[in-house]
Amino acid sequence: MANIIEIFSSIQGEGLYVGTRQIFVRFAGCNLACDYCDTPDSRKLCDHALVECAPGKRIFDKIANPLSIDYLAQRINSLLTIRHHSISLTGGEPLGQTESIIKLAPKLKGLIYLETNGTMVEKLAQALPYIHIISMDLKLPSIAGKAYWQEHYEFLRLAAGKEVFIKLVITGQTGSDEFKQAVDLVASVNNRIPLILQPVTPCNASTAVQPDAMLTYQAEALKLLENVRVIPQTHKFMGQL
Ligand code: SF4
């Protein structure tokens, strides 16, 4: 059984695969509490899941949680009537429901793309055989409230066995020391892992970063890493889910 917030077809708005069509499966619950979290409701379990009836039509069935794995697979696969790049397991933090992912993934008819906060190392080890692409957040202490350097390092070493890229949200509160430590961490695993710098969409306590500061951050990261891109949350200004 799985506790799901919603399932729908849309455009990936962040990261290396921005613009691709994906099915989004949002798992409920998260182990963190980031300052800029734009989905605070996703941090707790939900009574009901919203499940889109046809891809992109925005007509939803309201189904009581938890959902059986067979039912979940059937509803996800039913949205694949148009071509999608992949099925994004997102949240909340999807690895909080790793047992469900392990049972679900083999039943899905598409590439599995994992969007994760990059802290649940043991859970990633269990789910890894079923995942094709990993979008890993690297949470800086200024937004996560504490440091996750060791967890992130171990997580990235494991994830590097698959296709992986890093998303690093930059806010007005980002410190140059923590930024440098993040870049060093990625470079210590593999300097060819793509790093996406995502200027924050201001939310809650987080404030915007200045445009010239983004140029400085990118130049700094490019001293150690081969592929550093600046990409904001594009789904917000497209008005997509
Ligand atoms: S990891 Fe994601 S879902 Fe969890 S608190 Fe942070 S932004 Fe929100």
Residues whose N, C-alpha, C, O or C-beta is under 5 A from the ligand:
A	BS01	SF4	C30 L32 A33 C34 C37 T39 G91 G92 E93 N117
